[in-house]
Amino acid sequence: MGEVIDFTSGGYRFIKGVSQYSGGVAALPGFRLERVRFAQPLPFAEGFAEIEKIITAADRPLTAFAACELRSPAPFTEEGFVAFNSSYTKTLKAWGLLETGHNPVARSNVCPQIAPPPVPSIYAFSFTLPTAETAPSFVISGSAEVPEGHAAYRDHIVSRGDLSAHGLRTKAKFVLEEMERRAATLGFGWENATAVQVYTVHNLYPFLADEIVKRGAARAGLTWHYNNPPVVDLEYEMDLRGVAAEHVV
């Protein structure tokens, strides 16, 4: 991940990522990102139908769909994750989002440890709207403790299987640095974030002050979701955004 590509039909630019998502998005001049969270996560078909209604009602093309936050029943195997991503990207293709040859949409996909949805569901999404405002807006995709781009995750997971205090700190540091790298690629830092989210079922407290707060990653607070990352053996994930307008529907 690194190259930034303008997606003019969507009103945003994105960090070239992998086939299932980009590294993050930022609104192009003349546009802003707006986030919508569903009061209850909606199954894929229902969720995408509702998103289509909301974007269309705002007089925006479906290519304005810029980011989504997903919830899945449980962490996938490597094979299951490939099948899931193939199903997910079919809608993006139908909406004209893959016209550049790359997937521009930022994404987080995590798995609630308690009361998970029975099927993969949509928790929230972000899309672009025209604006005269100059304040920048962005969404950084979620990342767990593994470098992107490998054929298989398992062999590259940072401190795989190490749930000691040291192991969890090492995982968190990798993810925090990846968040910083992605944000910087789009020209942002922690100081621009309006929300930072962390997804883990493990104890944050031993490294909360030294690794998270001291970096400025919690300047707007920290939202901790008691969720697992989407693939077996991943333990810690984060994402962040700088979005001024947010709604719950």
C-alpha positions in Angstrom: 0.0 0.0 0.0 1.3 3.4 -0.8 0.2 4.9 -4.2 -2.6 7.4 -3.9 -5.1 7.4 -6.8 -7.9 9.9 -7.5 -11.3 8.4 -7.9 -13.0 11.4 -9.4 -16.4 9.7 -10.1 -16.6 9.1 -6.3 -15.3 12.4 -5.1 -12.4 10.9 -3.2 -8.8 9.7 -3.5 -7.6 6.4 -2.1 -4.5 4.5 -1.1 -4.0 1.6 -3.5 -4.4 -1.5 -1.4 -5.4 -5.1 -2.0 -8.3 -6.6 -4.0 -10.8 -6.4 -1.1 -10.2 -2.9 0.1 -8.0 0.2 -0.1 -5.7 1.5 2.6 -7.9 4.5 3.2 -9.8 7.3 1.5 -9.8 11.1 1.6 -12.4 13.5 0.1 -11.3 15.4 -3.0 -11.5 19.2 -2.9 -15.2 20.2 -3.1 -16.4 17.1 -1.2 -16.6 15.9 2.3 -17.1 12.4 3.8 -20.2 11.7 5.9 -20.6 8.6 8.1 -23.8 6.8 8.7 -24.1 4.1 11.3 -27.0 1.7 11.4 -28.7 1.4 14.8 -28.5 -2.4 14.3 -26.1 -4.0 11.8 -27.9 -5.0 8.7 -27.3 -8.3 6.7 -25.4 -7.6 3.5 -28.3 -7.7 1.0 -30.5 -5.5 3.3 -27.6 -3.2 4.2 -26.4 -2.6 0.7 -30.1 -1.9 -0.4 -30.4 0.7 2.4 -27.0 2.3 1.5 -28.2 2.6 -2.1 -31.4 4.3 -0.9 -29.4 6.8 1.3 -26.8 7.7 -1.4 -29.5 8.0 -4.1 -31.7 10.2 -1.8 -28.7 12.5 -1.4 -28.5 12.9 -5.2 -25.1 11.1 -5.3 -23.9 8.3 -7.6 -23.3 4.9 -6.0 -19.6 5.5 -6.7 -19.7 8.0 -3.8 -19.6 4.9 -1.5 -16.2 5.4 0.1 -15.9 3.3 3.2 -17.7 0.6 5.2 -17.5 -1.1 8.6 -18.6 -4.7 8.6 -19.4 -7.2 11.3 -19.0 -10.9 10.8 -20.2 -13.9 12.9 -16.7 -15.2 13.7 -13.1 -15.1 12.5 -12.7 -16.7 9.1 -10.2 -19.3 8.0 -8.0 -18.2 5.2 -10.1 -20.0 2.7 -13.3 -18.6 4.2 -12.0 -15.1 4.0 -11.2 -15.4 0.3 -14.8 -16.6 -0.4 -16.2 -13.8 1.8 -14.3 -11.1 -0.1 -15.3 -12.5 -3.5 -19.0 -12.2 -2.5 -18.5 -8.7 -1.0 -16.7 -7.2 -4.0 -19.5 -8.3 -6.4 -21.7 -5.4 -5.2 -18.8 -2.9 -5.5 -18.3 -4.0 -9.1 -22.0 -3.7 -9.9 -21.9 -0.1 -8.5 -19.0 0.9 -10.8 -16.5 1.1 -7.9 -13.8 -1.0 -9.6 -13.6 1.0 -12.8 -10.0 2.1 -12.0 -8.9 -1.5 -11.9 -8.4 -1.2 -8.1 -10.8 -1.3 -5.1 -11.1 2.2 -3.8 -13.3 1.5 -0.8 -11.8 1.6 2.7 -13.0 -1.2 5.0 -12.9 -2.6 8.5 -14.4 -6.1 9.1 -14.4 -7.4 12.6 -16.2 -10.1 14.7 -18.1 -9.3 17.9 -17.0 -11.8 20.7 -20.4 -11.5 22.4 -23.8 -11.5 20.5 -22.3 -11.6 17.0 -24.6 -11.2 14.0 -25.8 -14.5 12.5 -24.5 -13.5 9.1 -22.0 -10.9 7.7 -23.5 -7.5 8.2 -22.9 -3.8 7.6 -22.4 -1.7 10.8 -21.6 1.7 9.2 -20.5 3.3 5.9 -19.2 6.6 4.6 -19.9 8.4 1.4 -19.0 11.7 -0.3 -21.2 14.8 -0.6 -20.4 18.1 -2.3 -19.4 20.9 0.1 -18.0 24.4 0.2 -16.1 23.6 3.3 -12.3 23.3 3.2 -11.8 21.0 6.2 -10.4 17.7 5.0 -12.1 14.4 5.8 -10.7 10.9 5.6 -11.2 7.2 6.7 -8.3 4.8 7.3 -9.0 1.1 6.7 -8.7 -1.3 9.6 -5.5 -3.2 10.0 -4.6 -6.1 12.2 -1.1 -7.2 13.1 0.0 -8.6 9.8 1.4 -6.9 6.6 -1.0 -6.8 3.7 -0.3 -8.3 0.3 0.8 -11.9 1.2 -1.0 -14.9 -0.2 -1.6 -16.2 3.3 -1.9 -14.3 6.6 -0.8 -17.0 9.0 2.9 -17.1 8.3 3.3 -13.4 8.6 1.3 -12.5 11.7 3.3 -10.4 14.2 4.0 -12.4 17.4 1.5 -15.1 16.3 0.1 -16.9 19.3 1.9 -14.7 21.8 -0.8 -13.3 24.1 1.6 -12.3 26.8 1.8 -8.6 27.8 4.9 -8.2 25.6 3.3 -10.1 22.7 0.2 -7.9 22.7 2.3 -4.7 23.0 4.3 -5.8 20.0 1.1 -6.4 18.0 -0.3 -3.1 19.0 2.8 -1.2 18.1 2.8 -2.7 14.6 -0.9 -1.7 14.1 -0.3 1.8 15.5 2.6 2.3 13.1 0.6 1.0 10.2 -2.2 3.5 11.1 0.3 6.3 11.2 1.8 5.2 7.8 -1.6 5.1 6.1 -2.8 8.4 7.5 0.5 10.1 6.5 0.2 8.8 3.0 -3.0 10.8 2.7 -1.5 13.8 4.5 -3.0 13.3 8.0 -2.0 12.3 11.5 -3.6 11.5 14.8 -4.2 15.2 15.4 -6.7 15.2 12.4 -8.7 12.2 13.7 -12.2 12.7 15.1 -12.5 9.0 16.1 -10.1 6.1 16.7 -11.4 2.6 17.1 -9.7 -0.5 18.5 -10.9 -4.1 18.1 -9.6 -6.7 20.5 -10.8 -9.0 23.3 -7.5 -8.6 25.1 -6.4 -6.2 27.8 -5.4 -2.8 26.5 -4.4 -1.2 29.8 -0.7 -2.3 30.0 0.2 -0.4 26.8 -2.7 2.2 26.7 -0.7 5.1 28.1 2.7 4.3 26.6 1.7 3.2 23.1 -1.7 4.7 22.4 -2.2 7.9 24.5 1.4 9.2 24.2 1.2 9.0 20.4 -1.9 11.3 20.4 -4.0 8.4 19.2 -6.6 9.0 22.0 -6.8 12.8 21.8 -10.5 12.5 20.8 -11.0 9.5 23.1 -10.7 5.8 22.1 -13.6 3.6 21.1 -12.9 0.0 22.2 -15.0 -2.7 20.5 -14.9 -6.1 22.1 -14.4 -7.7 18.8 -11.9 -10.0 17.1 -10.2 -9.2 13.8 -11.6 -11.1 10.8 -9.1 -14.0 10.4 -8.2 -16.8 12.8 -5.0 -16.0 14.9 -5.3 -12.2 14.5 -5.8 -10.5 17.9 -5.7 -6.7 17.5 -7.0 -4.2 15.0 -7.5 -0.5 14.7 -8.9 2.1 12.3 -9.4 5.9 12.4 -11.2 8.7 10.7 -11.6 12.4 10.5 -15.2 13.0 9.7 -17.2 16.0 10.9 -20.7 14.7 10.0 -22.0 11.4 11.4 -25.5 10.0 11.7 -27.3 7.0 13.2 -30.3 5.6 11.2 
